[in-house]
Amino acid sequence: MTGCATPKAHDGKVDTCNLTKPPKEARKYETHAALLLGYPDKIPNNYTGCHATWLAESAMINGVEQLMKSHLLLMLKLNGGKVSRVELHEPHEDTIVCEFNKNQELTLGSAEVCMPYSRWQPNEELINND
């Protein structure tokens, strides 16, 4: 698994909206309770495409960390750098979908889950401002 390399902006060669598993270039994020993989690692601030986050399990095999299984947790669809669709894939639950128009108004989904819009915008760590 990767995640320690210097991040670079997504080059557009991978259809990020149809990924079924994390690519080897996915960035590793560890919390006190979970291992998360995010792809692409960096996106331009006007990005059109998707950013996916997986909940992952790994194990050390012969001294090398190996991905054992993963579950797509979150898919953000961006259009010109603005989130237009959010898909939450909670394990053993129905997928929750939120859609927003260009004015950041909710057009599909529960306001209780989907709002505020700002919660879905990529953070500064993900945006490549080069």
C-alpha positions as CSV (number, residue, x, y, z in Angstrom):
1,M,0.0,0.0,0.0
2,T,1.1,3.5,-0.6
3,G,0.5,6.8,1.1
4,C,4.0,7.8,2.1
5,A,5.0,9.1,-1.3
6,T,4.9,12.8,-2.1
7,P,1.4,13.5,-3.2
8,K,0.8,14.7,-6.8
9,A,-2.3,16.0,-8.5
10,H,-4.6,13.6,-10.2
11,D,-3.7,13.3,-13.9
12,G,-7.1,12.3,-15.2
13,K,-6.0,9.0,-16.6
14,V,-8.3,7.0,-14.3
15,D,-12.1,7.1,-14.4
16,T,-12.4,8.0,-10.7
17,C,-16.2,7.8,-10.7
18,N,-16.2,4.0,-11.5
19,L,-13.6,2.7,-9.2
20,T,-14.6,-0.6,-7.5
21,K,-11.5,-0.9,-5.3
22,P,-8.8,1.5,-4.1
23,P,-5.9,1.9,-6.6
24,K,-2.4,1.3,-5.3
25,E,-1.8,5.1,-5.4
26,A,-4.6,5.7,-2.9
27,R,-3.5,7.8,0.1
28,K,-3.6,6.1,3.5
29,Y,-5.3,7.9,6.4
30,E,-5.2,6.4,9.8
31,T,-7.4,7.3,12.7
32,H,-7.6,5.9,16.2
33,A,-10.3,3.5,15.0
34,A,-10.0,3.0,11.3
35,L,-7.8,2.8,8.2
36,L,-9.1,4.9,5.3
37,L,-7.9,5.1,1.8
38,G,-8.6,8.1,-0.4
39,Y,-8.2,8.6,-4.2
40,P,-7.2,10.7,-5.9
41,D,-4.6,11.9,-3.4
42,K,-4.6,15.5,-4.7
43,I,-7.0,17.3,-7.0
44,P,-6.9,20.7,-8.7
45,N,-9.2,23.3,-7.3
46,N,-11.4,23.2,-10.5
47,Y,-11.5,19.4,-10.6
48,T,-14.3,17.6,-12.4
49,G,-14.5,13.9,-11.4
50,C,-14.9,11.9,-8.2
51,H,-13.0,11.4,-5.0
52,A,-13.5,8.1,-3.2
53,T,-12.8,7.0,0.3
54,W,-12.7,3.4,1.4
55,L,-12.7,1.8,4.8
56,A,-9.9,-0.7,4.7
57,E,-8.4,-3.6,6.6
58,S,-4.8,-4.5,6.1
59,A,-2.4,-7.1,7.5
60,M,1.4,-7.6,7.7
61,I,2.4,-10.4,5.4
62,N,6.1,-11.3,5.2
63,G,6.9,-7.8,6.6
64,V,4.8,-6.0,4.0
65,E,1.5,-4.3,4.7
66,Q,-1.1,-5.8,2.4
67,L,-4.7,-4.6,1.8
68,M,-7.0,-7.5,2.9
69,K,-10.4,-5.9,2.1
70,S,-12.0,-2.6,1.6
71,H,-15.5,-1.1,1.5
72,L,-16.3,2.0,-0.5
73,L,-17.5,4.5,2.2
74,L,-17.8,7.8,0.4
75,M,-17.9,9.0,-3.2
76,L,-17.8,12.7,-3.9
77,K,-18.6,13.9,-7.4
78,L,-17.2,17.3,-8.2
79,N,-17.9,19.6,-11.1
80,G,-15.5,22.4,-11.5
81,G,-14.2,22.0,-8.0
82,K,-17.7,22.1,-6.4
83,V,-19.4,19.0,-4.9
84,S,-22.5,18.1,-7.0
85,R,-23.2,14.6,-5.6
86,V,-22.4,12.7,-2.4
87,E,-22.9,8.9,-1.9
88,L,-22.5,7.5,1.6
89,H,-22.1,3.7,1.6
90,E,-22.4,2.7,5.2
91,P,-21.7,-1.0,5.7
92,H,-25.0,-3.0,5.9
93,E,-27.1,0.1,5.2
94,D,-28.8,1.6,2.1
95,T,-26.7,4.1,0.2
96,I,-27.5,7.7,1.1
97,V,-27.4,10.1,-1.8
98,C,-27.2,13.9,-1.6
99,E,-27.2,16.1,-4.7
100,F,-26.6,19.9,-5.0
101,N,-27.1,22.4,-7.7
102,K,-24.5,25.0,-8.7
103,N,-25.8,27.3,-6.0
104,Q,-25.0,24.7,-3.4
105,E,-28.7,24.1,-2.7
106,L,-29.8,20.6,-1.8
107,T,-31.8,19.1,-4.7
108,L,-31.9,15.4,-3.6
109,G,-31.5,13.9,-0.2
110,S,-32.3,14.6,3.5
111,A,-31.3,18.0,4.8
112,E,-30.6,16.3,8.1
113,V,-27.9,14.2,6.6
114,C,-26.7,16.3,3.6
115,M,-26.4,19.7,5.1
116,P,-24.5,21.9,5.6
117,Y,-23.0,21.7,2.1
118,S,-19.6,22.9,3.4
119,R,-19.1,19.5,5.1
120,W,-18.5,17.9,1.7
121,Q,-16.1,20.3,0.1
122,P,-12.6,18.9,-0.1
123,N,-10.3,20.2,2.6
124,E,-7.1,22.1,1.8
125,E,-5.0,19.0,2.2
126,L,-6.7,17.4,-0.8
127,I,-6.6,20.5,-3.1
128,N,-3.5,20.9,-5.2
129,N,-2.9,24.7,-5.5
130,D,0.3,24.4,-7.6
